[in-house]
């Protein structure tokens, strides 16, 4: 049986199994109804049109378009469109941004509450990750070090989290040793972007041999612009002209690829794009 649209008619598209899509016209009208004062006057029409008028892009003057008789349109929006919007990438990004703005400590607070309630290794790792994201690497390191002393000492997440915390607190040498243990226990980690790039950064910070090879490995595993940008910055610190030319090539690749990035990719790589632009300007 088809679902009822706000003007009381049966939606035949629904009856045939096709789904409605929340078009911008309907959402714009809904937003106008929410925030327009004239939407609440008896003479107002079309600030929240019925679905029939929304489909034809013109108001027929039916009673369903009256602001005082639009409850079916509200019901349709919240029952059909709103649940589907949350699965879009843009909605998820916007939700995280708003949550971070309104309550920046929410992730840490919830993770800490869960750990205090049930102090399992999983909850400890979650708290450590939340603390790292919040910039509290010192406390995060304490949790990862505690997790690394138990039966999960060789766990992939434990070792990688510990190495991240060690590097974030300025201890590149311990981070290098932890990542070496990770690669020994989990051979697949040598092909993963996060541990390989962190290992190259740790080698670069300590001036250890093998930094170039580590960056090349990170470049082969990279899934964003971070490896190219950081490798290029390290190459600029070397004395060879060939290294500087390679760095320039890497920065050029980032700037060229950025023209084709999606909005999500631009947001994700914003820092590396800005650093590549700044480095590229130094060649001029």
RAPEJO-V64569 format. One line per field, one symbol per residue. phi: phi as a letter, one per 20 degrees, with the letter a starting at -180 (. if undefined). A space follows every 10 residues. Layout:
phi=???
This chain:
phi=.feeegenee fffffeneef dfffffffff ffffddfffd dfefcmfcff fffffembee mfffefgecd fffgffffed egffffefff ffffffffff ffcfefffff fffffffcfe ffffffffff fffenefffg ffffffffed fefeffffff ffffffffen dfffffffff ffffecffff ddffffffff fffffemffn ffffffffff efcbefffff ffffffeeef ffffffffff fffffffffd ffffffffdg ffffffffff ffee
